[in-house]
Amino acid sequence: MRVTTTTTDLWHHYGRTRAEHDRAVPHTFSWLWNQNGGPGPEVLGDLTGKVVGDLGAGAARHAAHLATHHAPARVDAVDASPAQYAMAIDLFGHLAPRLRIVRSGVVKHVQTMADTYDVLYSVFGAVDFTDPSELLPSVAAALRPGGRLLFSTLAHYLGGAPAEPDVVPADVPARSPDGEATTMRRWVLQEQTWTKVLDESGFTQISADRLPSTTSAPRSADTLFVTAVRRA
């Protein structure tokens, strides 16, 4: 394998097959790795009139669900991948202006949005693939005081190895647009590690729950579901 470059779209292939036959706004919203149960959007609270952001939104399916079914003022679906942005526009561009699809690196985006969001969330998205020491302070600043961050992440590596006790990434397999094998960085951290870095980044009322996988399929995994509130 070769090391990734910052310009290669490593999400070029992700979700493409599904998009060819499933263009509907999802009726459900799940935080679990396998997307087949567990808590739903109710844990986000009442979103009526709220400004919400999906960090690493991919094809924006979760964001489209919220924009359609939960009456927010606006949902920003943010993703750096050109391929995912194009897919999201094709699938759900018609939901504008309530759904705003944004092509941007998440850190760059939230750094321009101080005190904007009531709720920010990530479903195995940017929180997994961005250095927490860089991302989380910027996310805290983008939230209004008392605003909430919620995210689901791997509770352990897909091969079963335990999560990291320190804020260190692992290189995980990926594919370049032309199909070449490469790697990308992913942060798979223990509960107490997430709690520490969130506290240091300006969050309080931090909670982390391990949600067991609902399937025994290959590459299934437990989910760590984390919530936090921006410190006033």
Salt bridges, closest charged atoms under 4 A:
ASP22 OD2 - ARG18 NE 3.08
ASP22 OD2 - ARG61 NH1 3.84
ASP76 OD1 - ARG74 NE 2.71
ASP76 OD2 - ARG100 NH2 2.88
ASP90 OD2 - ARG23 NH1 2.85
ASP115 OD1 - ARG230 NH1 2.54
ASP118 OD2 - ARG144 NH1 2.89
ASP128 OD2 - ARG186 NH2 2.73
GLU180 OE2 - ARG2 NE 2.89
ASP199 OD1 - ARG231 NH2 2.98
GLU200 OE2 - LYS196 NZ 2.56
ASP222 OD2 - ARG210 NE 3.06
